[in-house]
């Protein structure tokens, strides 16, 4: 799913494919290696994967305090876009 996300963002952030036809992006590993400061959440609709959200505690502007997080990335598959799912996910993440 992350490859689809990277494809979508190439419209504003050009990236090249490697020799295997994949985008290379190693920073995603932090979200799946047990690092307590990086969190990945999958979005499911009717039991099917529909997207993901990445949050962490790396701040660029806010004071670094316990319980404050950076909403880093959100991706919703095209089949689920324009149905209010992204809005619902954002509300759940923020509240």
MOPAC internal coordinates of N, CA, C and O (Angstrom, degrees):
PM7 1SCF
backbone

  N    0.0000 0     0.00 0     0.00 0    0    0    0
  C    1.4449 1     0.00 0     0.00 0    1    0    0
  C    1.5350 1   110.27 1     0.00 0    2    1    0
  O    1.2310 1   120.49 1   147.47 1    3    2    1
  N    1.3270 1   116.68 1   -32.53 1    3    2    1
  C    1.4620 1   119.38 1  -178.89 1    5    3    2
  C    1.5273 1   111.49 1   -66.76 1    6    5    3
  O    1.2310 1   119.86 1   148.41 1    7    6    5
  N    1.3282 1   117.87 1   -31.59 1    7    6    5
  C    1.4552 1   120.40 1   175.47 1    9    7    6
  C    1.5308 1   111.01 1   -63.00 1   10    9    7
  O    1.2310 1   120.08 1   142.19 1   11   10    9
  N    1.3309 1   117.46 1   -37.81 1   11   10    9
  C    1.4704 1   120.90 1   176.47 1   13   11   10
  C    1.5217 1   110.91 1   -64.91 1   14   13   11
  O    1.2310 1   120.76 1   139.07 1   15   14   13
  N    1.3150 1   116.14 1   -40.93 1   15   14   13
  C    1.4629 1   120.96 1   176.88 1   17   15   14
  C    1.5263 1   110.55 1   -60.70 1   18   17   15
  O    1.2310 1   120.62 1   132.31 1   19   18   17
  N    1.3388 1   116.42 1   -47.69 1   19   18   17
  C    1.4619 1   119.92 1   179.87 1   21   19   18
  C    1.5221 1   110.82 1   -61.38 1   22   21   19
  O    1.2310 1   120.10 1   141.79 1   23   22   21
  N    1.3145 1   117.42 1   -38.21 1   23   22   21
  C    1.4622 1   120.71 1   175.92 1   25   23   22
  C    1.5242 1   110.28 1   -59.26 1   26   25   23
  O    1.2310 1   119.83 1   134.59 1   27   26   25
  N    1.3122 1   117.93 1   -45.41 1   27   26   25
  C    1.4682 1   121.87 1  -179.30 1   29   27   26
  C    1.5241 1   112.05 1   -60.69 1   30   29   27
  O    1.2310 1   119.98 1   139.71 1   31   30   29
  N    1.3315 1   117.65 1   -40.29 1   31   30   29
  C    1.4633 1   118.82 1  -175.13 1   33   31   30
  C    1.5282 1   112.90 1   -81.03 1   34   33   31
  O    1.2310 1   119.61 1   173.77 1   35   34   33
  N    1.3374 1   118.35 1    -6.23 1   35   34   33
  C    1.4672 1   118.92 1   178.31 1   37   35   34
  C    1.5246 1   111.85 1   -67.00 1   38   37   35
  O    1.2310 1   119.65 1   165.74 1   39   38   37
  N    1.3365 1   118.28 1   -14.26 1   39   38   37
  C    1.4629 1   120.36 1   175.70 1   41   39   38
  C    1.5279 1   110.81 1   -64.36 1   42   41   39
  O    1.2310 1   120.24 1   148.18 1   43   42   41
  N    1.3198 1   117.15 1   -31.82 1   43   42   41
  C    1.4692 1   120.46 1  -179.32 1   45   43   42
  C    1.5317 1   113.10 1  -115.62 1   46   45   43
  O    1.2310 1   119.96 1   164.33 1   47   46   45
  N    1.2946 1   117.69 1   -15.67 1   47   46   45
  C    1.4638 1   122.50 1  -179.81 1   49   47   46
  C    1.5272 1   108.02 1  -134.16 1   50   49   47
  O    1.2310 1   120.35 1   -93.52 1   51   50   49
  N    1.3298 1   116.94 1    86.48 1   51   50   49
  C    1.4703 1   119.49 1  -175.26 1   53   51   50
  C    1.5254 1   112.84 1   -56.82 1   54   53   51
  O    1.2310 1   121.38 1   -46.57 1   55   54   53
  N    1.3129 1   114.97 1   133.43 1   55   54   53
  C    1.4621 1   122.51 1   176.45 1   57   55   54
  C    1.5184 1   107.44 1  -137.84 1   58   57   55
  O    1.2310 1   120.73 1   -32.41 1   59   58   57
  N    1.3147 1   116.20 1   147.59 1   59   58   57
  C    1.4563 1   120.90 1   178.02 1   61   59   58
  C    1.5175 1   110.24 1  -101.06 1   62   61   59
  O    1.2310 1   121.26 1   -28.47 1   63   62   61
  N    1.3167 1   115.19 1   151.53 1   63   62   61
  C    1.4537 1   121.30 1   174.31 1   65   63   62
  C    1.5220 1   109.53 1   -79.98 1   66   65   63
  O    1.2310 1   120.71 1   -30.24 1   67   66   65
  N    1.3295 1   116.25 1   149.76 1   67   66   65
  C    1.4668 1   119.35 1   175.71 1   69   67   66
  C    1.5326 1   109.35 1   -83.27 1   70   69   67
  O    1.2310 1   120.47 1     5.20 1   71   70   69
  N    1.3178 1   116.70 1  -174.80 1   71   70   69
  C    1.4657 1   121.24 1  -176.74 1   73   71   70
  C    1.5272 1   113.09 1   -65.96 1   74   73   71
  O    1.2310 1   120.06 1   167.67 1   75   74   73
  N    1.3311 1   117.49 1   -12.33 1   75   74   73
  C    1.4687 1   122.28 1   178.57 1   77   75   74
  C    1.5282 1   111.91 1   -99.46 1   78   77   75
  O    1.2310 1   120.89 1  -176.37 1   79   78   77
  N    1.3277 1   115.91 1     3.63 1   79   78   77
  C    1.4633 1   119.75 1   179.72 1   81   79   78
  C    1.5129 1   113.68 1    79.38 1   82   81   79
  O    1.2310 1   120.12 1  -157.76 1   83   82   81
  N    1.3235 1   117.38 1    22.24 1   83   82   81
  C    1.4605 1   122.27 1  -179.26 1   85   83   82
  C    1.5259 1   110.58 1  -119.01 1   86   85   83
  O    1.2310 1   121.01 1   -27.62 1   87   86   85
  N    1.3133 1   115.68 1   152.38 1   87   86   85
  C    1.4542 1   120.82 1   171.00 1   89   87   86
  C    1.5282 1   107.76 1   -80.52 1   90   89   87
  O    1.2310 1   120.59 1   -40.63 1   91   90   89
  N    1.3224 1   116.47 1   139.37 1   91   90   89
  C    1.4609 1   119.88 1   177.01 1   93   91   90
  C    1.5176 1   108.95 1  -100.42 1   94   93   91
  O    1.2310 1   121.21 1   -51.53 1   95   94   93
  N    1.3282 1   115.28 1   128.47 1   95   94   93
  C    1.4644 1   121.55 1  -179.92 1   97   95   94
  C    1.5112 1   107.50 1  -157.05 1   98   97   95
  O    1.2310 1   120.36 1   -82.04 1   99   98   97
  N    1.3240 1   116.91 1    97.96 1   99   98   97
  C    1.4650 1   121.48 1  -173.28 1  101   99   98
  C    1.5191 1   114.27 1   -83.79 1  102  101   99
  O    1.2310 1   119.81 1   163.25 1  103  102  101
  N    1.3301 1   117.98 1   -16.75 1  103  102  101
  C    1.4605 1   120.20 1  -175.67 1  105  103  102
  C    1.5298 1   113.05 1   -65.86 1  106  105  103
  O    1.2310 1   119.63 1   166.11 1  107  106  105
  N    1.3016 1   118.31 1   -13.89 1  107  106  105
  C    1.4641 1   121.72 1   179.72 1  109  107  106
  C    1.5333 1   111.99 1   -67.83 1  110  109  107
  O    1.2310 1   120.06 1   155.23 1  111  110  109
  N    1.3210 1   117.49 1   -24.77 1  111  110  109
  C    1.4607 1   121.54 1  -176.50 1  113  111  110
  C    1.5293 1   112.92 1   -58.07 1  114  113  111
  O    1.2310 1   120.18 1   147.93 1  115  114  113
  N    1.3393 1   117.27 1   -32.07 1  115  114  113
  C    1.4595 1   120.63 1   179.96 1  117  115  114
  C    1.5274 1   112.26 1   -56.61 1  118  117  115
  O    1.2310 1   120.25 1   150.09 1  119  118  117
  N    1.3097 1   117.12 1   -29.91 1  119  118  117
  C    1.4609 1   121.62 1  -174.15 1  121  119  118
  C    1.5176 1   112.85 1   -80.97 1  122  121  119
  O    1.2310 1   120.11 1   168.83 1  123  122  121
  N    1.3144 1   117.39 1   -11.17 1  123  122  121
  C    1.4633 1   120.22 1  -175.73 1  125  123  122
  C    1.5289 1   113.75 1  -126.21 1  126  125  123
  O    1.2310 1   120.05 1  -172.16 1  127  126  125
  N    1.3428 1   117.52 1     7.84 1  127  126  125
  C    1.4653 1   118.99 1  -178.18 1  129  127  126
  C    1.5210 1   113.06 1  -105.62 1  130  129  127
  O    1.2310 1   120.14 1  -165.15 1  131  130  129
  N    1.3335 1   117.33 1    14.85 1  131  130  129
  C    1.4529 1   120.23 1   177.65 1  133  131  130
  C    1.5140 1   114.49 1    87.69 1  134  133  131
  O    1.2310 1   119.82 1  -173.78 1  135  134  133
  N    1.3163 1   117.96 1     6.22 1  135  134  133
  C    1.4644 1   122.03 1   177.27 1  137  135  134
  C    1.5289 1   108.66 1   -63.17 1  138  137  135
  O    1.2310 1   120.27 1   -59.50 1  139  138  137
  N    1.3256 1   117.09 1   120.50 1  139  138  137
  C    1.4746 1   120.69 1  -174.75 1  141  139  138
  C    1.5278 1   113.61 1   -70.02 1  142  141  139
  O    1.2310 1   119.63 1   169.98 1  143  142  141
  N    1.3305 1   118.30 1   -10.02 1  143  142  141
  C    1.4540 1   121.58 1  -179.31 1  145  143  142
  C    1.5270 1   113.30 1   -98.36 1  146  145  143
  O    1.2310 1   119.72 1   177.53 1  147  146  145
  N    1.3186 1   118.13 1    -2.47 1  147  146  145
  C    1.4593 1   123.26 1  -179.57 1  149  147  146
  C    1.5250 1   108.70 1  -127.02 1  150  149  147
  O    1.2310 1   120.79 1   -47.44 1  151  150  149
  N    1.3395 1   116.10 1   132.56 1  151  150  149
  C    1.4638 1   120.46 1  -175.73 1  153  151  150
  C    1.5183 1   110.54 1  -133.43 1  154  153  151
  O    1.2310 1   120.67 1   -48.42 1  155  154  153
  N    1.3204 1   116.32 1   131.58 1  155  154  153
  C    1.4610 1   122.51 1   175.85 1  157  155  154
  C    1.5213 1   108.34 1  -113.69 1  158  157  155
  O    1.2310 1   121.04 1   -43.75 1  159  158  157
  N    1.3162 1   115.62 1   136.25 1  159  158  157
  C    1.4519 1   121.80 1   177.35 1  161  159  158
  C    1.5250 1   108.34 1  -128.03 1  162  161  159
  O    1.2310 1   120.63 1   -45.36 1  163  162  161
  N    1.3077 1   116.40 1   134.64 1  163  162  161
  C    1.4542 1   120.38 1   175.20 1  165  163  162
  C    1.5191 1   109.03 1   -93.23 1  166  165  163
  O    1.2310 1   121.02 1   -37.41 1  167  166  165
  N    1.3046 1   115.65 1   142.59 1  167  166  165
  C    1.4561 1   122.51 1   176.85 1  169  167  166
  C    1.5243 1   106.66 1   -99.17 1  170  169  167
  O    1.2310 1   120.94 1   -53.47 1  171  170  169
  N    1.3204 1   115.81 1   126.53 1  171  170  169
  C    1.4564 1   120.42 1   177.47 1  173  171  170
  C    1.5257 1   109.24 1  -122.50 1  174  173  171
  O    1.2310 1   121.45 1   -36.93 1  175  174  173
  N    1.3173 1   114.83 1   143.07 1  175  174  173
  C    1.4563 1   122.60 1   175.90 1  177  175  174
  C    1.5219 1   106.63 1  -127.59 1  178  177  175
  O    1.2310 1   120.78 1   -58.94 1  179  178  177
  N    1.3149 1   116.11 1   121.06 1  179  178  177
  C    1.4670 1   121.26 1  -177.29 1  181  179  178
  C    1.5294 1   111.62 1    52.70 1  182  181  179
  O    1.2310 1   120.68 1  -141.20 1  183  182  181
  N    1.3331 1   116.31 1    38.80 1  183  182  181
  C    1.4552 1   122.02 1   177.09 1  185  183  182
  C    1.5179 1   114.74 1    79.76 1  186  185  183
  O    1.2310 1   120.04 1  -178.18 1  187  186  185
  N    1.3391 1   117.54 1     1.82 1  187  186  185
  C    1.4667 1   120.99 1  -179.06 1  189  187  186
  C    1.5225 1   109.92 1  -109.48 1  190  189  187
  O    1.2310 1   120.71 1   -37.07 1  191  190  189
  N    1.3330 1   116.24 1   142.93 1  191  190  189
  C    1.4573 1   120.06 1   178.34 1  193  191  190
  C    1.5259 1   109.99 1   -64.21 1  194  193  191
  O    1.2310 1   121.23 1   -49.45 1  195  194  193
  N    1.3375 1   115.26 1   130.55 1  195  194  193
  C    1.4597 1   121.11 1  -177.62 1  197  195  194
  C    1.5262 1   112.14 1  -126.22 1  198  197  195
  O    1.2310 1   119.84 1   170.06 1  199  198  197
  N    1.3278 1   117.90 1    -9.94 1  199  198  197
  C    1.4588 1   120.07 1  -179.05 1  201  199  198
  C    1.5084 1   111.69 1   166.84 1  202  201  199
  O    1.2310 1   121.64 1    14.65 1  203  202  201
  N    1.3284 1   114.47 1  -165.35 1  203  202  201
  C    1.4597 1   120.11 1   178.89 1  205  203  202
  C    1.5197 1   110.23 1  -155.05 1  206  205  203
  O    1.2310 1   121.54 1   -16.02 1  207  206  205
  N    1.3407 1   114.66 1   163.98 1  207  206  205
  C    1.4589 1   123.54 1   175.23 1  209  207  206
  C    1.5232 1   107.11 1  -135.05 1  210  209  207
  O    1.2310 1   120.85 1   -42.28 1  211  210  209
  N    1.3354 1   115.97 1   137.72 1  211  210  209
  C    1.4629 1   121.67 1   174.39 1  213  211  210
  C    1.5178 1   108.50 1  -118.71 1  214  213  211
  O    1.2310 1   120.63 1   -52.05 1  215  214  213
  N    1.3237 1   116.39 1   127.95 1  215  214  213
  C    1.4630 1   121.05 1   174.21 1  217  215  214
  C    1.5208 1   108.45 1  -130.01 1  218  217  215
  O    1.2310 1   121.29 1   -25.18 1  219  218  217
  N    1.3372 1   115.13 1   154.82 1  219  218  217
  C    1.4573 1   120.10 1   177.08 1  221  219  218
  C    1.5152 1   108.84 1  -151.32 1  222  221  219
  O    1.2310 1   120.82 1     1.94 1  223  222  221
  N    1.3179 1   116.03 1  -178.06 1  223  222  221
  C    1.4664 1   118.81 1   178.81 1  225  223  222
  C    1.5267 1   111.32 1  -111.50 1  226  225  223
  O    1.2310 1   120.29 1  -154.53 1  227  226  225
  N    1.3249 1   117.06 1    25.47 1  227  226  225
  C    1.4663 1   121.99 1   176.17 1  229  227  226
  C    1.5227 1   108.68 1   -90.46 1  230  229  227
  O    1.2310 1   120.43 1   -71.82 1  231  230  229
  N    1.3118 1   116.79 1   108.18 1  231  230  229
  C    1.4570 1   121.33 1  -174.79 1  233  231  230
  C    1.5143 1   111.54 1  -101.20 1  234  233  231
  O    1.2310 1   121.13 1   -35.57 1  235  234  233
  N    1.3061 1   115.44 1   144.43 1  235  234  233
  C    1.4527 1   120.77 1   174.72 1  237  235  234
  C    1.5215 1   110.31 1  -104.60 1  238  237  235
  O    1.2310 1   120.19 1   153.21 1  239  238  237
  N    1.3234 1   117.24 1   -26.79 1  239  238  237
  C    1.4556 1   121.23 1  -174.94 1  241  239  238
  C    1.5268 1   111.92 1  -124.56 1  242  241  239
  O    1.2310 1   120.34 1   134.46 1  243  242  241
  N    1.3189 1   116.95 1   -45.54 1  243  242  241
  C    1.4637 1   121.36 1  -174.08 1  245  243  242
  C    1.5240 1   112.09 1   -73.52 1  246  245  243
  O    1.2310 1   121.47 1   -22.04 1  247  246  245
  N    1.3156 1   114.80 1   157.96 1  247  246  245
  C    1.4658 1   119.49 1   172.35 1  249  247  246
  C    1.5179 1   108.86 1   -67.70 1  250  249  247
  O    1.2310 1   120.75 1   -39.62 1  251  250  249
  N    1.2915 1   116.17 1   140.38 1  251  250  249
  C    1.4590 1   120.57 1  -179.94 1  253  251  250
  C    1.5222 1   108.37 1   -82.08 1  254  253  251
  O    1.2310 1   121.13 1   -77.59 1  255  254  253
  N    1.3033 1   115.45 1   102.41 1  255  254  253
  C    1.4594 1   121.80 1   179.45 1  257  255  254
  C    1.5194 1   108.59 1  -130.74 1  258  257  255
  O    1.2310 1   120.93 1   -29.15 1  259  258  257
  N    1.3126 1   115.83 1   150.85 1  259  258  257
  C    1.4576 1   120.51 1   178.46 1  261  259  258
  C    1.5275 1   109.42 1   -58.13 1  262  261  259
  O    1.2310 1   120.95 1   -46.24 1  263  262  261
  N    1.3054 1   115.78 1   133.76 1  263  262  261
  C    1.4564 1   120.81 1   178.90 1  265  263  262
  C    1.5221 1   113.79 1    92.57 1  266  265  263
  O    1.2310 1   119.76 1   173.87 1  267  266  265
  N    1.3375 1   118.07 1    -6.13 1  267  266  265
  C    1.4600 1   121.46 1   175.01 1  269  267  266
  C    1.5255 1   108.54 1   -97.18 1  270  269  267
  O    1.2310 1   120.80 1   -44.40 1  271  270  269
  N    1.3037 1   116.07 1   135.60 1  271  270  269
  C    1.4565 1   120.10 1  -178.41 1  273  271  270
  C    1.5167 1   111.04 1  -133.61 1  274  273  271
  O    1.2310 1   121.27 1   -21.91 1  275  274  273
  N    1.3033 1   115.18 1   158.09 1  275  274  273
  C    1.4451 1   124.65 1   176.73 1  277  275  274
  C    1.5244 1   108.10 1  -101.46 1  278  277  275
  O    1.2310 1   120.17 1   -61.50 1  279  278  277
  N    1.3220 1   117.28 1   118.50 1  279  278  277
  C    1.4649 1   122.60 1   176.40 1  281  279  278
  C    1.5196 1   105.88 1   -79.39 1  282  281  279
  O    1.2310 1   120.59 1   -86.26 1  283  282  281
  N    1.3175 1   116.47 1    93.74 1  283  282  281
  C    1.4579 1   121.63 1  -168.82 1  285  283  282
  C    1.5272 1   113.10 1   -78.40 1  286  285  283
  O    1.2310 1   120.04 1   123.49 1  287  286  285
  N    1.3093 1   117.52 1   -56.51 1  287  286  285
  C    1.4637 1   121.44 1  -175.07 1  289  287  286
  C    1.5219 1   110.24 1  -143.46 1  290  289  287
  O    1.2310 1   121.35 1   -33.28 1  291  290  289
  N    1.3301 1   115.02 1   146.72 1  291  290  289
  C    1.4597 1   120.79 1   170.95 1  293  291  290
  C    1.5173 1   107.36 1  -139.67 1  294  293  291
  O    1.2310 1   120.68 1   -43.02 1  295  294  293
  N    1.3090 1   116.31 1   136.98 1  295  294  293
  C    1.4538 1   122.18 1   179.59 1  297  295  294
  C    1.5094 1   108.96 1  -135.93 1  298  297  295
  O    1.2310 1   120.96 1   -48.45 1  299  298  297
  N    1.3172 1   115.78 1   131.55 1  299  298  297
  C    1.4635 1   122.16 1   174.90 1  301  299  298
  C    1.5307 1   106.69 1  -123.82 1  302  301  299
  O    1.2310 1   120.38 1   -49.67 1  303  302  301
  N    1.3273 1   116.88 1   130.33 1  303  302  301
  C    1.4591 1   121.05 1   177.95 1  305  303  302
  C    1.5237 1   110.56 1   -58.62 1  306  305  303
  O    1.2310 1   120.70 1   -32.53 1  307  306  305
  N    1.3269 1   116.27 1   147.47 1  307  306  305
  C    1.4647 1   120.90 1  -177.60 1  309  307  306
  C    1.5252 1   113.03 1   -53.36 1  310  309  307
  O    1.2310 1   119.63 1   142.25 1  311  310  309
  N    1.3106 1   118.31 1   -37.75 1  311  310  309
  C    1.4620 1   121.56 1  -178.68 1  313  311  310
  C    1.5282 1   112.75 1   -62.02 1  314  313  311
  O    1.2310 1   120.18 1   160.59 1  315  314  313
  N    1.3281 1   117.27 1   -19.41 1  315  314  313
  C    1.4641 1   121.56 1  -177.47 1  317  315  314
  C    1.5272 1   113.18 1  -110.04 1  318  317  315
  O    1.2310 1   120.34 1  -178.75 1  319  318  317
  N    1.3307 1   116.96 1     1.25 1  319  318  317
  C    1.4649 1   120.10 1  -179.38 1  321  319  318
  C    1.5250 1   110.81 1   -74.81 1  322  321  319
  O    1.2310 1   121.40 1   -23.17 1  323  322  321
  N    1.3376 1   114.94 1   156.83 1  323  322  321
  C    1.4698 1   123.45 1   178.11 1  325  323  322
  C    1.5272 1   112.73 1    63.75 1  326  325  323
  O    1.2310 1   120.81 1  -150.52 1  327  326  325
  N    1.3284 1   116.06 1    29.48 1  327  326  325
  C    1.4610 1   121.58 1   177.93 1  329  327  326
  C    1.5253 1   111.13 1  -124.09 1  330  329  327
  O    1.2310 1   120.51 1  -171.37 1  331  330  329
  N    1.3305 1   116.64 1     8.63 1  331  330  329
  C    1.4520 1   120.87 1   178.96 1  333  331  330
  C    1.5176 1   114.43 1    83.21 1  334  333  331
  O    1.2310 1   120.01 1  -176.29 1  335  334  333
  N    1.3064 1   117.58 1     3.71 1  335  334  333
  C    1.4657 1   120.80 1  -177.13 1  337  335  334
  C    1.5201 1   111.25 1   -68.17 1  338  337  335
  O    1.2310 1   119.95 1   135.20 1  339  338  337
  N    1.3203 1   117.70 1   -44.80 1  339  338  337
  C    1.4584 1   120.83 1   178.54 1  341  339  338
  C    1.5163 1   111.79 1   -59.55 1  342  341  339
  O    1.2310 1   120.42 1   138.22 1  343  342  341
  N    1.3193 1   116.80 1   -41.78 1  343  342  341
  C    1.4664 1   121.54 1   178.13 1  345  343  342
  C    1.5254 1   110.32 1   -63.14 1  346  345  343
  O    1.2310 1   120.34 1   135.30 1  347  346  345
  N    1.3058 1   116.96 1   -44.70 1  347  346  345
  C    1.4677 1   121.23 1   179.45 1  349  347  346
  C    1.5259 1   111.13 1   -62.63 1  350  349  347
  O    1.2310 1   120.61 1   138.49 1  351  350  349
  N    1.3259 1   116.43 1   -41.51 1  351  350  349
  C    1.4670 1   120.99 1   178.49 1  353  351  350
  C    1.5213 1   110.17 1   -63.53 1  354  353  351
  O    1.2310 1   120.53 1   133.58 1  355  354  353
  N    1.3346 1   116.60 1   -46.42 1  355  354  353
  C    1.4755 1   120.36 1  -179.16 1  357  355  354
  C    1.5181 1   110.43 1   -60.42 1  358  357  355
  O    1.2310 1   119.89 1   136.80 1  359  358  357
  N    1.3115 1   117.81 1   -43.20 1  359  358  357
  C    1.4731 1   120.99 1   179.24 1  361  359  358
  C    1.5280 1   110.01 1   -61.33 1  362  361  359
  O    1.2310 1   120.02 1   136.71 1  363  362  361
  N    1.3182 1   117.56 1   -43.29 1  363  362  361
  C    1.4696 1   120.28 1   179.75 1  365  363  362
  C    1.5313 1   111.54 1   -65.20 1  366  365  363
  O    1.2310 1   120.29 1   142.68 1  367  366  365
  N    1.3230 1   117.06 1   -37.32 1  367  366  365
  C    1.4653 1   120.38 1   179.60 1  369  367  366
  C    1.5258 1   110.12 1   -68.14 1  370  369  367
  O    1.2310 1   120.30 1   136.47 1  371  370  369
  N    1.3350 1   117.04 1   -43.53 1  371  370  369
  C    1.4588 1   120.25 1  -176.62 1  373  371  370
  C    1.5338 1   113.43 1   -75.87 1  374  373  371
  O    1.2310 1   120.32 1   154.44 1  375  374  373
  N    1.3174 1   117.00 1   -25.56 1  375  374  373
  C    1.4568 1   119.43 1  -177.45 1  377  375  374
  C    1.4987 1   109.94 1  -117.95 1  378  377  375
  O    1.2310 1   120.10 1   180.00 1  379  378  377

